[in-house]
Amino acid sequence: MEFSGSVEIAAARQRVWDFLADFDGLAACGPGVESIERLDDRRARVTARLGVGFITSRFVIDLEQGELEPPDRATLTGRGEAPGTQVEGRAEMRLSGPESGPTHLDWRAEVELFGSLAGIGARLIESTAGRLIDEAFDCVQARLADAPAT
C-alpha cells in the first residue's frame, strides 16, 4: 500500500525538523504508541496498539532512520510484528518553505502487511490508516503551535 500527502505546519522549518527527526517526537504523535525504546542514535523499538476494523493488535516495530539531509529531507524504515501479522514500511519526508515558516511537509510511505491483518481488505486498512495519519499530523501541528519559538 502506498500513502502520500502534504501538510502546512505553522512553525519554522528547523523546529519541524527537530520534532520529526527525533524518535520522542514521533512517539508523542504516533497513533497508538505505548512505548519507545531507543536502541542507538538512529534506531528505536516502538510498541503500539493499533486497530483495524474489529481487530486490535499490539505491534513491536523496529524503526531506523535512513538518509538525513537536515532540515530538508529524511527517510525512515520500519519492520515489525504483532501476533499473526508482520509489517514492513518505508517513509520519506521533505520539508520546504521559508526558514521562518510556515513549513510545507510533503510525505510518502509504502507499507506491506503480511498475515491476518493483510486478509482484512485493502479498503478497510487504507481508510483506517488515512484516519490515523490525519490524527498524527493534527498532533504535530498542535504540538509545534504550543512549543516556544527558538
C-alpha positions in Angstrom: 0.0 0.0 0.0 1.2 3.5 -0.8 0.2 6.7 1.1 1.2 10.3 0.4 0.2 13.8 1.3 1.2 17.3 2.2 0.6 19.4 5.2 1.3 23.0 6.1 2.7 23.5 9.6 2.8 26.9 11.2 6.3 26.7 12.5 9.9 27.3 11.4 11.4 24.6 9.3 14.2 23.8 11.9 11.5 23.3 14.7 9.5 21.0 12.4 12.7 19.0 11.6 13.8 18.8 15.2 10.4 17.4 16.2 10.0 14.9 13.4 13.6 13.7 13.3 13.5 12.8 17.0 12.1 9.4 17.9 10.4 11.0 21.0 8.6 13.5 18.8 7.4 10.6 16.6 6.3 8.7 19.7 4.4 11.7 21.0 2.2 11.9 17.9 2.4 8.3 16.7 -1.0 6.6 16.7 -1.4 4.1 19.5 2.2 4.4 20.7 2.6 2.9 24.1 6.3 3.0 24.5 9.6 3.7 22.7 13.0 2.3 23.4 16.0 4.0 21.9 18.4 1.4 20.6 21.0 4.0 19.4 21.0 7.4 17.7 19.4 6.1 14.6 17.3 3.2 15.7 14.4 2.7 18.1 11.9 0.0 19.0 8.2 1.2 19.3 5.3 -0.7 20.8 1.9 0.5 19.6 -1.6 -0.8 19.8 -3.5 -0.4 16.6 -6.9 -1.4 15.5 -8.2 -2.2 12.0 -11.9 -2.9 11.9 -12.7 -5.2 14.8 -9.1 -6.4 15.2 -6.8 -4.7 17.6 -3.2 -5.8 17.9 0.0 -4.8 19.7 2.8 -4.2 17.3 6.5 -4.1 18.1 8.2 -2.2 15.3 12.0 -1.6 14.9 12.5 1.8 13.3 15.7 3.1 11.6 16.5 6.5 10.3 17.9 6.3 6.8 19.1 9.2 4.7 19.1 12.5 6.7 19.5 15.9 5.0 18.8 18.4 7.8 16.5 20.3 7.7 15.0 19.3 4.4 14.7 15.5 3.9 14.7 12.3 5.8 13.8 8.6 5.3 12.7 6.1 7.8 12.3 2.3 7.6 10.4 0.0 9.9 9.8 -3.7 10.4 7.7 -5.2 13.0 5.1 -7.8 14.0 2.0 -8.5 16.0 0.5 -11.9 16.7 -0.1 -13.4 13.2 0.9 -10.3 11.3 4.1 -8.8 10.0 4.6 -5.2 8.7 7.4 -3.6 6.7 7.5 0.1 5.6 9.5 2.9 4.3 8.7 6.6 4.6 10.2 9.8 3.3 9.5 13.4 4.3 10.6 16.6 2.5 10.3 20.0 4.2 10.2 23.3 2.3 9.1 26.9 2.6 10.7 29.9 4.2 13.1 29.0 7.1 11.0 31.0 9.5 7.8 29.2 8.4 5.3 28.1 7.7 6.8 24.8 6.7 5.4 22.7 3.9 5.8 19.0 4.5 5.4 16.5 1.6 5.5 12.9 2.7 5.0 9.4 1.2 5.1 6.0 2.7 5.0 2.4 1.4 3.6 -0.3 3.8 3.4 -4.0 3.3 1.3 -6.2 5.6 1.6 -10.0 5.8 -0.6 -12.4 7.8 -4.0 -12.0 9.4 -4.4 -8.2 9.0 -3.5 -8.4 5.3 -6.5 -10.5 4.8 -9.0 -7.9 6.1 -9.1 -5.9 2.9 -7.2 -3.0 1.4 -10.1 -0.6 1.6 -10.6 -1.0 5.4 -6.9 -0.8 6.1 -6.4 2.2 3.9 -9.3 4.1 5.5 -8.1 3.3 8.9 -4.5 4.3 8.0 -5.8 7.6 6.5 -7.6 8.5 9.7 -4.5 7.7 11.8 -2.2 9.7 9.6 -4.6 12.7 9.8 -4.6 12.4 13.6 -0.8 12.2 13.7 -0.4 15.4 11.7 -3.0 17.2 13.7 -1.0 16.3 16.8 2.3 17.6 15.1 0.6 20.9 14.2 -0.8 21.3 17.8 2.5 20.4 19.5 4.5 22.8 17.4 2.0 25.6 17.7 2.3 25.3 21.5 6.1 25.0 21.5 8.1 28.1 22.2 10.0 29.6 19.3 13.7 29.1 19.2 
